[in-house]
Each structure stands twice: as structure tokens, then as C-alpha cells.
């Protein structure tokens, strides 16, 4: 994502990303940007950032040591204890009731 800092309430972009595209890729990107009433740069950056964020959110594989994994399993196997705060919360009427 581009680095930004704020000057007079406006974000100032300070990083540059270079791309190469085929003529067909450029044409479809320009058409899509025009449909969204955005500049080509705005369209590409928003689309790329959305895809990057989704990629990061989709990560489901977490690498941990055997020791950490065992700690997690122990926590999951532990019996739920008394939770006075949760009991008190459920004893109160819901705000919408």
C-alpha cells in the first residue's frame, strides 16, 4: 500500500509503484476506471488493496512450535469455569426489551 502522510487534511502519497501491462489489460482497466468515475491510478490502487487485504484475511495456515500447539490444545480441552461477569451480563435485561 502507498505510504501517506497528511498535510492540511489531505493525504500525500510518497511511494511509487511501477507496473507493466499489455494493451488489452490497460484497455480493460481504463474502461473499468471510467465506469467507476475514477482515475486509472485510483482504480488500480483500490482494486489492488482490496485484493491484498482479502488475501491477508484468507490466511488460514498458522505455523507454531510444538510447544505452542500443545498449549493451545490444553486451553481448548480445559473445562469452562465459572464466569461471574458473564452470568451478571445475562441476568440483565437486553436494552431492546
Biopython code that builds the backbone (N, CA, C, O; Angstrom):
import numpy as np
from Bio.PDB.StructureBuilder import StructureBuilder

atoms = [
    (1, "UNK", "N", (0.847, -1.167, 0.000)),
    (1, "UNK", "CA", (0.000, 0.000, 0.000)),
    (1, "UNK", "C", (0.892, 1.229, 0.000)),
    (1, "UNK", "O", (1.992, 1.170, 0.549)),
    (2, "UNK", "N", (0.475, 2.320, -0.581)),
    (2, "UNK", "CA", (1.306, 3.501, -0.634)),
    (2, "UNK", "C", (1.408, 4.149, 0.727)),
    (2, "UNK", "O", (0.448, 4.161, 1.498)),
    (3, "UNK", "N", (2.576, 4.685, 1.015)),
    (3, "UNK", "CA", (2.750, 5.398, 2.273)),
    (3, "UNK", "C", (2.114, 6.778, 2.125)),
    (3, "UNK", "O", (2.240, 7.418, 1.081)),
    (4, "UNK", "N", (1.449, 7.217, 3.144)),
    (4, "UNK", "CA", (0.813, 8.529, 3.093)),
    (4, "UNK", "C", (1.105, 9.285, 4.361)),
    (4, "UNK", "O", (1.306, 8.697, 5.423)),
    (5, "UNK", "N", (1.126, 10.586, 4.240)),
    (5, "UNK", "CA", (1.120, 11.439, 5.412)),
    (5, "UNK", "C", (0.152, 12.571, 5.115)),
    (5, "UNK", "O", (-0.175, 12.827, 3.956)),
    (6, "UNK", "N", (-0.297, 13.233, 6.137)),
    (6, "UNK", "CA", (-1.347, 14.230, 5.958)),
    (6, "UNK", "C", (-0.763, 15.634, 6.014)),
    (6, "UNK", "O", (0.018, 15.967, 6.905)),
    (7, "UNK", "N", (-1.155, 16.441, 5.049)),
    (7, "UNK", "CA", (-0.785, 17.840, 5.016)),
    (7, "UNK", "C", (-2.047, 18.638, 4.758)),
    (7, "UNK", "O", (-2.703, 18.447, 3.734)),
    (8, "UNK", "N", (-2.394, 19.526, 5.668)),
    (8, "UNK", "CA", (-3.603, 20.340, 5.535)),
    (8, "UNK", "C", (-4.844, 19.488, 5.284)),
    (8, "UNK", "O", (-5.699, 19.851, 4.477)),
    (9, "UNK", "N", (-4.940, 18.342, 5.985)),
    (9, "UNK", "CA", (-6.115, 17.493, 5.846)),
    (9, "UNK", "C", (-6.124, 16.617, 4.609)),
    (9, "UNK", "O", (-7.085, 15.878, 4.391)),
    (10, "UNK", "N", (-5.073, 16.677, 3.786)),
    (10, "UNK", "CA", (-5.015, 15.868, 2.566)),
    (10, "UNK", "C", (-3.929, 14.813, 2.689)),
    (10, "UNK", "O", (-2.844, 15.091, 3.199)),
    (11, "UNK", "N", (-4.215, 13.613, 2.227)),
    (11, "UNK", "CA", (-3.202, 12.563, 2.236)),
    (11, "UNK", "C", (-2.240, 12.784, 1.088)),
    (11, "UNK", "O", (-2.656, 12.990, -0.053)),
    (12, "UNK", "N", (-0.960, 12.741, 1.390)),
    (12, "UNK", "CA", (0.069, 12.923, 0.372)),
    (12, "UNK", "C", (0.753, 11.581, 0.166)),
    (12, "UNK", "O", (1.296, 11.001, 1.106)),
    (13, "UNK", "N", (0.725, 11.099, -1.050)),
    (13, "UNK", "CA", (1.343, 9.813, -1.358)),
    (13, "UNK", "C", (2.826, 10.031, -1.597)),
    (13, "UNK", "O", (3.232, 10.949, -2.310)),
    (14, "UNK", "N", (3.633, 9.160, -0.980)),
    (14, "UNK", "CA", (5.071, 9.353, -1.087)),
    (14, "UNK", "C", (5.805, 8.169, -1.722)),
    (14, "UNK", "O", (7.024, 8.217, -1.888)),
    (15, "UNK", "N", (5.082, 7.121, -2.073)),
    (15, "UNK", "CA", (5.722, 5.953, -2.681)),
    (15, "UNK", "C", (5.239, 5.779, -4.108)),
    (15, "UNK", "O", (4.134, 6.188, -4.463)),
    (16, "UNK", "N", (6.090, 5.164, -4.920)),
    (16, "UNK", "CA", (5.753, 4.947, -6.322)),
    (16, "UNK", "C", (5.814, 3.457, -6.619)),
    (16, "UNK", "O", (6.731, 2.764, -6.178)),
    (17, "UNK", "N", (4.838, 2.970, -7.367)),
    (17, "UNK", "CA", (4.802, 1.570, -7.791)),
    (17, "UNK", "C", (4.727, 1.557, -9.311)),
    (17, "UNK", "O", (3.846, 2.186, -9.897)),
    (18, "UNK", "N", (5.636, 0.852, -9.943)),
    (18, "UNK", "CA", (5.649, 0.777, -11.405)),
    (18, "UNK", "C", (5.027, -0.527, -11.876)),
    (18, "UNK", "O", (5.265, -1.581, -11.287)),
    (19, "UNK", "N", (4.235, -0.458, -12.932)),
    (19, "UNK", "CA", (3.579, -1.640, -13.486)),
    (19, "UNK", "C", (3.748, -1.674, -14.997)),
    (19, "UNK", "O", (3.861, -0.636, -15.649)),
    (20, "UNK", "N", (3.764, -2.875, -15.537)),
    (20, "UNK", "CA", (3.738, -3.051, -16.983)),
    (20, "UNK", "C", (2.498, -3.863, -17.299)),
    (20, "UNK", "O", (2.148, -4.790, -16.570)),
    (21, "UNK", "N", (1.834, -3.507, -18.394)),
    (21, "UNK", "CA", (0.603, -4.206, -18.775)),
    (21, "UNK", "C", (0.564, -4.373, -20.282)),
    (21, "UNK", "O", (1.222, -3.642, -21.022)),
    (22, "UNK", "N", (-0.219, -5.349, -20.727)),
    (22, "UNK", "CA", (-0.451, -5.492, -22.161)),
    (22, "UNK", "C", (-1.448, -4.413, -22.582)),
    (22, "UNK", "O", (-2.077, -3.773, -21.740)),
    (23, "UNK", "N", (-1.578, -4.224, -23.860)),
    (23, "UNK", "CA", (-2.551, -3.247, -24.367)),
    (23, "UNK", "C", (-3.970, -3.624, -23.945)),
    (23, "UNK", "O", (-4.774, -2.766, -23.582)),
    (24, "UNK", "N", (-4.256, -4.916, -24.000)),
    (24, "UNK", "CA", (-5.595, -5.377, -23.617)),
    (24, "UNK", "C", (-5.849, -5.137, -22.124)),
    (24, "UNK", "O", (-6.944, -4.721, -21.744)),
    (25, "UNK", "N", (-4.857, -5.394, -21.283)),
    (25, "UNK", "CA", (-5.012, -5.160, -19.847)),
    (25, "UNK", "C", (-5.239, -3.672, -19.563)),
    (25, "UNK", "O", (-6.111, -3.303, -18.777)),
    (26, "UNK", "N", (-4.457, -2.844, -20.203)),
    (26, "UNK", "CA", (-4.617, -1.402, -19.994)),
    (26, "UNK", "C", (-6.000, -0.946, -20.438)),
    (26, "UNK", "O", (-6.636, -0.139, -19.760)),
    (27, "UNK", "N", (-6.460, -1.447, -21.552)),
    (27, "UNK", "CA", (-7.760, -1.034, -22.075)),
    (27, "UNK", "C", (-8.888, -1.409, -21.120)),
    (27, "UNK", "O", (-9.774, -0.599, -20.851)),
    (28, "UNK", "N", (-8.854, -2.639, -20.609)),
    (28, "UNK", "CA", (-9.927, -3.058, -19.706)),
    (28, "UNK", "C", (-9.860, -2.290, -18.387)),
    (28, "UNK", "O", (-10.895, -1.952, -17.812)),
    (29, "UNK", "N", (-8.659, -2.016, -17.912)),
    (29, "UNK", "CA", (-8.518, -1.233, -16.676)),
    (29, "UNK", "C", (-9.031, 0.194, -16.868)),
    (29, "UNK", "O", (-9.715, 0.740, -16.002)),
    (30, "UNK", "N", (-8.696, 0.783, -18.003)),
    (30, "UNK", "CA", (-9.178, 2.148, -18.271)),
    (30, "UNK", "C", (-10.703, 2.188, -18.391)),
    (30, "UNK", "O", (-11.341, 3.108, -17.880)),
    (31, "UNK", "N", (-11.286, 1.196, -19.063)),
    (31, "UNK", "CA", (-12.749, 1.154, -19.182)),
    (31, "UNK", "C", (-13.406, 1.001, -17.821)),
    (31, "UNK", "O", (-14.381, 1.687, -17.517)),
    (32, "UNK", "N", (-12.877, 0.108, -17.006)),
    (32, "UNK", "CA", (-13.444, -0.104, -15.675)),
    (32, "UNK", "C", (-13.295, 1.142, -14.810)),
    (32, "UNK", "O", (-14.217, 1.496, -14.075)),
    (33, "UNK", "N", (-12.153, 1.809, -14.888)),
    (33, "UNK", "CA", (-11.945, 3.043, -14.126)),
    (33, "UNK", "C", (-12.941, 4.113, -14.564)),
    (33, "UNK", "O", (-13.494, 4.833, -13.733)),
    (34, "UNK", "N", (-13.164, 4.211, -15.861)),
    (34, "UNK", "CA", (-14.118, 5.200, -16.375)),
    (34, "UNK", "C", (-15.533, 4.912, -15.881)),
    (34, "UNK", "O", (-16.262, 5.834, -15.516)),
    (35, "UNK", "N", (-15.922, 3.644, -15.868)),
    (35, "UNK", "CA", (-17.250, 3.266, -15.384)),
    (35, "UNK", "C", (-17.416, 3.683, -13.927)),
    (35, "UNK", "O", (-18.491, 4.118, -13.515)),
    (36, "UNK", "N", (-16.333, 3.544, -13.145)),
    (36, "UNK", "CA", (-16.378, 3.915, -11.714)),
    (36, "UNK", "C", (-16.127, 5.404, -11.493)),
    (36, "UNK", "O", (-16.138, 5.878, -10.357)),
    (37, "UNK", "N", (-15.903, 6.129, -12.565)),
    (37, "UNK", "CA", (-15.595, 7.562, -12.494)),
    (37, "UNK", "C", (-14.389, 7.828, -11.603)),
    (37, "UNK", "O", (-14.404, 8.712, -10.747)),
    (38, "UNK", "N", (-13.344, 7.037, -11.829)),
    (38, "UNK", "CA", (-12.096, 7.169, -11.082)),
    (38, "UNK", "C", (-10.950, 7.265, -12.071)),
    (38, "UNK", "O", (-11.063, 6.856, -13.226)),
    (39, "UNK", "N", (-9.856, 7.810, -11.595)),
    (39, "UNK", "CA", (-8.667, 7.814, -12.436)),
    (39, "UNK", "C", (-8.133, 6.387, -12.519)),
    (39, "UNK", "O", (-8.478, 5.541, -11.693)),
    (40, "UNK", "N", (-7.309, 6.130, -13.497)),
    (40, "UNK", "CA", (-6.739, 4.798, -13.652)),
    (40, "UNK", "C", (-5.948, 4.420, -12.395)),
    (40, "UNK", "O", (-6.050, 3.295, -11.908)),
    (41, "UNK", "N", (-5.170, 5.355, -11.881)),
    (41, "UNK", "CA", (-4.379, 5.099, -10.674)),
    (41, "UNK", "C", (-5.272, 4.786, -9.481)),
    (41, "UNK", "O", (-5.011, 3.828, -8.752)),
    (42, "UNK", "N", (-6.323, 5.578, -9.269)),
    (42, "UNK", "CA", (-7.242, 5.325, -8.155)),
    (42, "UNK", "C", (-7.869, 3.942, -8.280)),
    (42, "UNK", "O", (-7.945, 3.195, -7.305)),
    (43, "UNK", "N", (-8.312, 3.609, -9.477)),
    (43, "UNK", "CA", (-8.961, 2.318, -9.696)),
    (43, "UNK", "C", (-8.008, 1.160, -9.425)),
    (43, "UNK", "O", (-8.367, 0.207, -8.734)),
    (44, "UNK", "N", (-6.806, 1.240, -9.962)),
    (44, "UNK", "CA", (-5.827, 0.164, -9.782)),
    (44, "UNK", "C", (-5.442, 0.030, -8.314)),
    (44, "UNK", "O", (-5.385, -1.084, -7.794)),
    (45, "UNK", "N", (-5.174, 1.157, -7.629)),
    (45, "UNK", "CA", (-4.764, 1.091, -6.231)),
    (45, "UNK", "C", (-5.874, 0.534, -5.343)),
    (45, "UNK", "O", (-5.615, -0.310, -4.485)),
    (46, "UNK", "N", (-7.103, 0.999, -5.539)),
    (46, "UNK", "CA", (-8.212, 0.490, -4.726)),
    (46, "UNK", "C", (-8.431, -0.996, -4.969)),
    (46, "UNK", "O", (-8.630, -1.761, -4.025)),
    (47, "UNK", "N", (-8.395, -1.405, -6.234)),
    (47, "UNK", "CA", (-8.595, -2.817, -6.567)),
    (47, "UNK", "C", (-7.475, -3.687, -6.006)),
    (47, "UNK", "O", (-7.727, -4.756, -5.450)),
    (48, "UNK", "N", (-6.248, -3.223, -6.156)),
    (48, "UNK", "CA", (-5.106, -3.995, -5.657)),
    (48, "UNK", "C", (-5.126, -4.084, -4.137)),
    (48, "UNK", "O", (-4.830, -5.142, -3.581)),
    (49, "UNK", "N", (-5.468, -3.002, -3.458)),
    (49, "UNK", "CA", (-5.515, -3.022, -1.992)),
    (49, "UNK", "C", (-6.635, -3.922, -1.490)),
    (49, "UNK", "O", (-6.461, -4.630, -0.498)),
    (50, "UNK", "N", (-7.776, -3.904, -2.159)),
    (50, "UNK", "CA", (-8.866, -4.808, -1.771)),
    (50, "UNK", "C", (-8.423, -6.262, -1.919)),
    (50, "UNK", "O", (-8.672, -7.086, -1.039)),
    (51, "UNK", "N", (-7.770, -6.570, -3.026)),
    (51, "UNK", "CA", (-7.300, -7.945, -3.254)),
    (51, "UNK", "C", (-6.234, -8.321, -2.227)),
    (51, "UNK", "O", (-6.229, -9.449, -1.734)),
    (52, "UNK", "N", (-5.342, -7.406, -1.899)),
    (52, "UNK", "CA", (-4.293, -7.682, -0.915)),
    (52, "UNK", "C", (-4.889, -7.914, 0.469)),
    (52, "UNK", "O", (-4.488, -8.841, 1.173)),
    (53, "UNK", "N", (-5.839, -7.081, 0.858)),
    (53, "UNK", "CA", (-6.477, -7.251, 2.159)),
    (53, "UNK", "C", (-7.214, -8.579, 2.235)),
    (53, "UNK", "O", (-7.154, -9.263, 3.257)),
    (54, "UNK", "N", (-7.904, -8.948, 1.174)),
    (54, "UNK", "CA", (-8.619, -10.224, 1.156)),
    (54, "UNK", "C", (-7.644, -11.388, 1.247)),
    (54, "UNK", "O", (-7.903, -12.364, 1.951)),
    (55, "UNK", "N", (-6.533, -11.290, 0.544)),
    (55, "UNK", "CA", (-5.517, -12.330, 0.600)),
    (55, "UNK", "C", (-4.994, -12.495, 2.017)),
    (55, "UNK", "O", (-4.828, -13.617, 2.494)),
    (56, "UNK", "N", (-4.737, -11.390, 2.685)),
    (56, "UNK", "CA", (-4.236, -11.451, 4.055)),
    (56, "UNK", "C", (-5.289, -11.998, 5.010)),
    (56, "UNK", "O", (-4.961, -12.750, 5.928)),
    (57, "UNK", "N", (-6.543, -11.628, 4.803)),
    (57, "UNK", "CA", (-7.611, -12.135, 5.658)),
    (57, "UNK", "C", (-7.879, -13.615, 5.442)),
    (57, "UNK", "O", (-8.361, -14.299, 6.345)),
    (58, "UNK", "N", (-7.572, -14.111, 4.257)),
    (58, "UNK", "CA", (-7.842, -15.511, 3.923)),
    (58, "UNK", "C", (-6.781, -16.473, 4.447)),
    (58, "UNK", "O", (-6.904, -17.686, 4.272)),
    (59, "UNK", "N", (-5.755, -15.951, 5.078)),
    (59, "UNK", "CA", (-4.699, -16.829, 5.579)),
    (59, "UNK", "C", (-5.266, -17.737, 6.661)),
    (59, "UNK", "O", (-5.799, -17.257, 7.661)),
    (60, "UNK", "N", (-5.155, -19.016, 6.467)),
    (60, "UNK", "CA", (-5.698, -19.970, 7.426)),
    (60, "UNK", "C", (-4.630, -20.903, 7.981)),
    (60, "UNK", "O", (-4.921, -21.730, 8.846)),
    (61, "UNK", "N", (-3.440, -20.784, 7.512)),
    (61, "UNK", "CA", (-2.364, -21.648, 7.956)),
    (61, "UNK", "C", (-1.467, -20.856, 8.892)),
    (61, "UNK", "O", (-0.895, -19.837, 8.505)),
    (62, "UNK", "N", (-1.348, -21.326, 10.113)),
    (62, "UNK", "CA", (-0.519, -20.649, 11.097)),
    (62, "UNK", "C", (0.568, -21.617, 11.547)),
    (62, "UNK", "O", (0.277, -22.736, 11.970)),
    (63, "UNK", "N", (1.780, -21.194, 11.457)),
    (63, "UNK", "CA", (2.899, -22.037, 11.857)),
    (63, "UNK", "C", (3.250, -21.718, 13.303)),
    (63, "UNK", "O", (3.545, -20.572, 13.643)),
    (64, "UNK", "N", (3.217, -22.750, 14.158)),
    (64, "UNK", "CA", (3.584, -22.588, 15.559)),
    (64, "UNK", "C", (4.462, -23.764, 15.979)),
    (64, "UNK", "O", (4.462, -24.821, 15.347)),
    (65, "UNK", "N", (5.193, -23.555, 17.037)),
    (65, "UNK", "CA", (6.043, -24.626, 17.548)),
    (65, "UNK", "C", (5.167, -25.707, 18.180)),
    (65, "UNK", "O", (3.998, -25.470, 18.485)),
    (66, "UNK", "N", (5.744, -26.895, 18.374)),
    (66, "UNK", "CA", (5.016, -27.992, 19.026)),
    (66, "UNK", "C", (4.565, -27.577, 20.424)),
    (66, "UNK", "O", (3.465, -27.920, 20.857)),
    (67, "UNK", "N", (5.418, -26.841, 21.122)),
    (67, "UNK", "CA", (5.086, -26.403, 22.483)),
    (67, "UNK", "C", (3.865, -25.493, 22.483)),
    (67, "UNK", "O", (2.959, -25.670, 23.297)),
    (68, "UNK", "N", (3.835, -24.524, 21.579)),
    (68, "UNK", "CA", (2.688, -23.612, 21.498)),
    (68, "UNK", "C", (1.414, -24.357, 21.110)),
    (68, "UNK", "O", (0.335, -24.060, 21.624)),
    (69, "UNK", "N", (1.540, -25.321, 20.204)),
    (69, "UNK", "CA", (0.379, -26.096, 19.786)),
    (69, "UNK", "C", (-0.182, -26.891, 20.957)),
    (69, "UNK", "O", (-1.398, -26.964, 21.134)),
    (70, "UNK", "N", (0.696, -27.483, 21.755)),
    (70, "UNK", "CA", (0.252, -28.229, 22.928)),
    (70, "UNK", "C", (-0.449, -27.314, 23.927)),
    (70, "UNK", "O", (-1.448, -27.702, 24.533)),
    (71, "UNK", "N", (0.079, -26.087, 24.102)),
    (71, "UNK", "CA", (-0.563, -25.118, 24.992)),
    (71, "UNK", "C", (-1.974, -24.790, 24.502)),
    (71, "UNK", "O", (-2.903, -24.684, 25.303)),
    (72, "UNK", "N", (-2.132, -24.632, 23.197)),
    (72, "UNK", "CA", (-3.442, -24.349, 22.626)),
    (72, "UNK", "C", (-4.402, -25.510, 22.873)),
    (72, "UNK", "O", (-5.546, -25.300, 23.276)),
    (73, "UNK", "N", (-3.939, -26.721, 22.633)),
    (73, "UNK", "CA", (-4.790, -27.893, 22.861)),
    (73, "UNK", "C", (-5.220, -27.988, 24.324)),
    (73, "UNK", "O", (-6.368, -28.327, 24.615)),
    (74, "UNK", "N", (-4.310, -27.692, 25.235)),
    (74, "UNK", "CA", (-4.652, -27.729, 26.661)),
    (74, "UNK", "C", (-5.712, -26.690, 26.995)),
    (74, "UNK", "O", (-6.635, -26.963, 27.763)),
    (75, "UNK", "N", (-5.582, -25.512, 26.424)),
    (75, "UNK", "CA", (-6.590, -24.467, 26.658)),
    (75, "UNK", "C", (-7.949, -24.884, 26.113)),
    (75, "UNK", "O", (-8.974, -24.650, 26.752)),
    (76, "UNK", "N", (-7.961, -25.492, 24.948)),
    (76, "UNK", "CA", (-9.223, -25.914, 24.346)),
    (76, "UNK", "C", (-9.872, -27.063, 25.123)),
    (76, "UNK", "O", (-11.097, -27.165, 25.182)),
    (77, "UNK", "N", (-9.048, -27.918, 25.713)),
    (77, "UNK", "CA", (-9.572, -29.064, 26.457)),
    (77, "UNK", "C", (-10.007, -28.701, 27.873)),
    (77, "UNK", "O", (-10.719, -29.469, 28.521)),
    (78, "UNK", "N", (-9.588, -27.553, 28.349)),
    (78, "UNK", "CA", (-9.904, -27.153, 29.720)),
    (78, "UNK", "C", (-11.412, -26.953, 29.890)),
    (78, "UNK", "O", (-12.074, -26.418, 29.001)),
    (79, "UNK", "N", (-11.950, -27.381, 31.029)),
    (79, "UNK", "CA", (-13.376, -27.206, 31.310)),
    (79, "UNK", "C", (-13.650, -25.728, 31.571)),
    (79, "UNK", "O", (-12.863, -25.029, 32.208)),
    (80, "UNK", "N", (-14.775, -25.286, 31.062)),
    (80, "UNK", "CA", (-15.148, -23.883, 31.279)),
    (80, "UNK", "C", (-15.401, -23.661, 32.760)),
    (80, "UNK", "O", (-16.115, -24.434, 33.399)),
    (81, "UNK", "N", (-14.819, -22.610, 33.300)),
    (81, "UNK", "CA", (-15.001, -22.298, 34.711)),
    (81, "UNK", "C", (-16.139, -21.311, 34.901)),
    (81, "UNK", "O", (-16.753, -20.845, 33.941)),
    (82, "UNK", "N", (-16.398, -21.011, 36.144)),
    (82, "UNK", "CA", (-17.435, -20.027, 36.492)),
    (82, "UNK", "C", (-16.988, -18.660, 35.992)),
    (82, "UNK", "O", (-15.835, -18.266, 36.168)),
    (83, "UNK", "N", (-17.912, -17.947, 35.370)),
    (83, "UNK", "CA", (-17.621, -16.597, 34.872)),
    (83, "UNK", "C", (-18.675, -15.652, 35.435)),
    (83, "UNK", "O", (-19.734, -15.477, 34.832)),
    (84, "UNK", "N", (-18.391, -15.035, 36.598)),
    (84, "UNK", "CA", (-19.385, -14.165, 37.228)),
    (84, "UNK", "C", (-19.794, -12.986, 36.348)),
    (84, "UNK", "O", (-20.960, -12.590, 36.342)),
    (85, "UNK", "N", (-18.849, -12.432, 35.615)),
    (85, "UNK", "CA", (-19.169, -11.296, 34.747)),
    (85, "UNK", "C", (-20.165, -11.679, 33.667)),
    (85, "UNK", "O", (-21.098, -10.929, 33.381)),
    (86, "UNK", "N", (-19.969, -12.840, 33.070)),
    (86, "UNK", "CA", (-20.879, -13.305, 32.036)),
    (86, "UNK", "C", (-22.249, -13.642, 32.630)),
    (86, "UNK", "O", (-23.279, -13.346, 32.023)),
    (87, "UNK", "N", (-22.262, -14.256, 33.808)),
    (87, "UNK", "CA", (-23.521, -14.566, 34.483)),
    (87, "UNK", "C", (-24.298, -13.277, 34.771)),
    (87, "UNK", "O", (-25.510, -13.222, 34.562)),
    (88, "UNK", "N", (-23.591, -12.226, 35.257)),
    (88, "UNK", "CA", (-24.241, -10.944, 35.546)),
    (88, "UNK", "C", (-24.781, -10.294, 34.275)),
    (88, "UNK", "O", (-25.866, -9.713, 34.269)),
    (89, "UNK", "N", (-24.013, -10.401, 33.214)),
    (89, "UNK", "CA", (-24.435, -9.803, 31.941)),
    (89, "UNK", "C", (-25.744, -10.422, 31.470)),
    (89, "UNK", "O", (-26.660, -9.704, 31.070)),
    (90, "UNK", "N", (-25.839, -11.737, 31.514)),
    (90, "UNK", "CA", (-27.054, -12.413, 31.056)),
    (90, "UNK", "C", (-28.229, -12.244, 32.017)),
    (90, "UNK", "O", (-29.379, -12.480, 31.645)),
    (91, "UNK", "N", (-27.940, -11.838, 33.241)),
    (91, "UNK", "CA", (-29.016, -11.608, 34.208)),
    (91, "UNK", "C", (-29.719, -10.270, 33.960)),
    (91, "UNK", "O", (-30.850, -10.071, 34.404)),
    (92, "UNK", "N", (-29.053, -9.357, 33.254)),
    (92, "UNK", "CA", (-29.630, -8.038, 32.962)),
    (92, "UNK", "C", (-30.565, -8.123, 31.752)),
    (92, "UNK", "O", (-30.318, -8.909, 30.838)),
    (93, "UNK", "N", (-31.635, -7.322, 31.739)),
    (93, "UNK", "CA", (-32.491, -7.316, 30.554)),
    (93, "UNK", "C", (-31.769, -6.656, 29.369)),
    (93, "UNK", "O", (-30.983, -5.725, 29.546)),
    (94, "UNK", "N", (-32.047, -7.149, 28.183)),
    (94, "UNK", "CA", (-31.446, -6.574, 26.979)),
    (94, "UNK", "C", (-31.960, -5.154, 26.780)),
    (94, "UNK", "O", (-33.121, -4.888, 27.090)),
    (95, "UNK", "N", (-31.154, -4.240, 26.281)),
    (95, "UNK", "CA", (-31.579, -2.846, 26.085)),
    (95, "UNK", "C", (-32.799, -2.686, 25.188)),
    (95, "UNK", "O", (-33.561, -1.731, 25.329)),
    (96, "UNK", "N", (-32.978, -3.629, 24.265)),
    (96, "UNK", "CA", (-34.111, -3.514, 23.333)),
    (96, "UNK", "C", (-35.391, -4.137, 23.872)),
    (96, "UNK", "O", (-36.444, -4.037, 23.242)),
    (97, "UNK", "N", (-35.307, -4.788, 25.048)),
    (97, "UNK", "CA", (-36.519, -5.368, 25.658)),
    (97, "UNK", "C", (-37.311, -4.317, 26.402)),
    (97, "UNK", "O", (-38.357, -4.623, 26.975)),
]
sb = StructureBuilder()
sb.init_structure("model")
sb.init_model(0)
sb.init_chain("A")
sb.init_seg("    ")
for serial, (resi, resn, name, xyz) in enumerate(atoms, 1):
    if name == "N":
        sb.init_residue(resn, " ", resi, " ")
    sb.init_atom(name, np.array(xyz, "f"), 0.0, 1.0, " ", f" {name:<3s}", serial, name[0])
structure = sb.get_structure()
